[in-house]
Amino acid sequence: MMNDKAKQITRKSSTPIKVYCLPEEKEHIEAQAKRAGMSAARYLREVGQGYKIKGVVDCEQVRELARINGDLGRLGNIMTKVVMPRSDL
Protein backbone atom coordinates (compact mmCIF):
# COMPACT_ATOMS: atom_id res chain seq x y z
CA MET A 1 0.00 0.00 0.00
CA MET A 2 1.23 3.45 -0.87
CA ASN A 3 1.10 6.13 1.73
CA ASP A 4 -0.72 9.39 0.83
CA LYS A 5 2.41 11.33 1.71
CA ALA A 6 4.38 9.34 -0.86
CA LYS A 7 2.03 10.62 -3.61
CA GLN A 8 2.66 14.32 -3.05
CA ILE A 9 2.08 16.53 -6.07
CA THR A 10 5.18 18.36 -7.25
CA ARG A 11 5.65 21.01 -9.91
CA LYS A 12 7.56 18.55 -12.10
CA SER A 13 4.63 16.13 -12.09
CA SER A 14 2.03 18.85 -12.71
CA THR A 15 0.75 20.07 -16.07
CA PRO A 16 2.92 22.88 -17.52
CA ILE A 17 1.51 26.13 -18.90
CA LYS A 18 2.86 26.94 -22.34
CA VAL A 19 3.19 30.59 -23.30
CA TYR A 20 3.96 31.66 -26.84
CA CYS A 21 5.95 34.84 -27.17
CA LEU A 22 8.16 36.63 -29.65
CA PRO A 23 11.94 36.23 -29.40
CA GLU A 24 12.26 39.80 -28.10
CA GLU A 25 9.67 39.12 -25.41
CA LYS A 26 11.48 35.94 -24.38
CA GLU A 27 14.79 37.82 -24.14
CA HIS A 28 13.14 40.52 -22.04
CA ILE A 29 11.58 37.98 -19.66
CA GLU A 30 14.86 36.10 -19.31
CA ALA A 31 16.76 39.36 -18.68
CA GLN A 32 14.26 40.41 -16.00
CA ALA A 33 14.50 36.98 -14.38
CA LYS A 34 18.30 37.11 -14.41
CA ARG A 35 18.24 40.60 -12.91
CA ALA A 36 16.05 39.24 -10.10
CA GLY A 37 18.31 36.22 -9.63
CA MET A 38 15.66 33.70 -10.69
CA SER A 39 14.99 31.23 -13.43
CA ALA A 40 12.53 32.35 -16.11
CA ALA A 41 10.01 29.75 -14.88
CA ARG A 42 10.17 30.95 -11.27
CA TYR A 43 10.02 34.59 -12.37
CA LEU A 44 6.88 34.00 -14.48
CA ARG A 45 5.28 31.89 -11.74
CA GLU A 46 5.81 34.61 -9.12
CA VAL A 47 4.73 37.47 -11.40
CA GLY A 48 1.65 35.47 -12.41
CA GLN A 49 0.67 35.05 -8.77
CA GLY A 50 1.00 38.76 -8.10
CA TYR A 51 4.24 38.72 -6.10
CA LYS A 52 6.48 41.77 -6.25
CA ILE A 53 9.85 40.88 -7.66
CA LYS A 54 12.84 42.13 -5.71
CA GLY A 55 16.08 42.28 -7.65
CA VAL A 56 19.49 41.26 -6.48
CA VAL A 57 21.61 44.25 -5.52
CA ASP A 58 24.62 44.65 -7.73
CA CYS A 59 27.73 44.77 -5.55
CA GLU A 60 29.45 47.10 -8.00
CA GLN A 61 26.62 49.63 -7.66
CA VAL A 62 26.81 49.46 -3.86
CA ARG A 63 30.56 50.14 -3.98
CA GLU A 64 29.97 53.09 -6.31
CA LEU A 65 27.35 54.55 -3.94
CA ALA A 66 29.74 54.15 -0.99
CA ARG A 67 32.48 55.93 -2.94
CA ILE A 68 30.13 58.77 -3.88
CA ASN A 69 29.01 59.08 -0.26
CA GLY A 70 32.65 59.41 0.85
CA ASP A 71 33.30 62.01 -1.87
CA LEU A 72 30.29 64.03 -0.72
CA GLY A 73 31.55 63.97 2.88
CA ARG A 74 34.97 65.22 1.82
CA LEU A 75 33.39 67.92 -0.36
CA GLY A 76 31.24 69.03 2.58
CA ASN A 77 34.34 69.38 4.77
CA ILE A 78 36.10 71.46 2.11
CA MET A 79 33.04 73.70 1.69
CA THR A 80 32.85 74.22 5.45
CA LYS A 81 36.50 75.33 5.53
CA VAL A 82 35.97 77.73 2.61
CA VAL A 83 32.80 79.28 4.04
CA MET A 84 34.00 79.41 7.64
CA PRO A 85 37.73 80.19 7.59
CA ARG A 86 39.60 79.68 10.85
CA SER A 87 40.02 82.90 12.82
CA ASP A 88 43.02 81.74 14.86
CA LEU A 89 45.50 82.11 11.97
C-alpha positions in Angstrom: 0.0 0.0 0.0 1.2 3.4 -0.9 1.1 6.1 1.7 -0.7 9.4 0.8 2.4 11.3 1.7 4.4 9.3 -0.9 2.0 10.6 -3.6 2.7 14.3 -3.1 2.1 16.5 -6.1 5.2 18.4 -7.3 5.7 21.0 -9.9 7.6 18.6 -12.1 4.6 16.1 -12.1 2.0 18.8 -12.7 0.8 20.1 -16.1 2.9 22.9 -17.5 1.5 26.1 -18.9 2.9 26.9 -22.3 3.2 30.6 -23.3 4.0 31.7 -26.8 6.0 34.8 -27.2 8.2 36.6 -29.6 11.9 36.2 -29.4 12.3 39.8 -28.1 9.7 39.1 -25.4 11.5 35.9 -24.4 14.8 37.8 -24.1 13.1 40.5 -22.0 11.6 38.0 -19.7 14.9 36.1 -19.3 16.8 39.4 -18.7 14.3 40.4 -16.0 14.5 37.0 -14.4 18.3 37.1 -14.4 18.2 40.6 -12.9 16.0 39.2 -10.1 18.3 36.2 -9.6 15.7 33.7 -10.7 15.0 31.2 -13.4 12.5 32.3 -16.1 10.0 29.8 -14.9 10.2 30.9 -11.3 10.0 34.6 -12.4 6.9 34.0 -14.5 5.3 31.9 -11.7 5.8 34.6 -9.1 4.7 37.5 -11.4 1.6 35.5 -12.4 0.7 35.0 -8.8 1.0 38.8 -8.1 4.2 38.7 -6.1 6.5 41.8 -6.2 9.9 40.9 -7.7 12.8 42.1 -5.7 16.1 42.3 -7.7 19.5 41.3 -6.5 21.6 44.2 -5.5 24.6 44.6 -7.7 27.7 44.8 -5.6 29.4 47.1 -8.0 26.6 49.6 -7.7 26.8 49.5 -3.9 30.6 50.1 -4.0 30.0 53.1 -6.3 27.3 54.5 -3.9 29.7 54.2 -1.0 32.5 55.9 -2.9 30.1 58.8 -3.9 29.0 59.1 -0.3 32.7 59.4 0.8 33.3 62.0 -1.9 30.3 64.0 -0.7 31.6 64.0 2.9 35.0 65.2 1.8 33.4 67.9 -0.4 31.2 69.0 2.6 34.3 69.4 4.8 36.1 71.5 2.1 33.0 73.7 1.7 32.9 74.2 5.4 36.5 75.3 5.5 36.0 77.7 2.6 32.8 79.3 4.0 34.0 79.4 7.6 37.7 80.2 7.6 39.6 79.7 10.9 40.0 82.9 12.8 43.0 81.7 14.9 45.5 82.1 12.0 
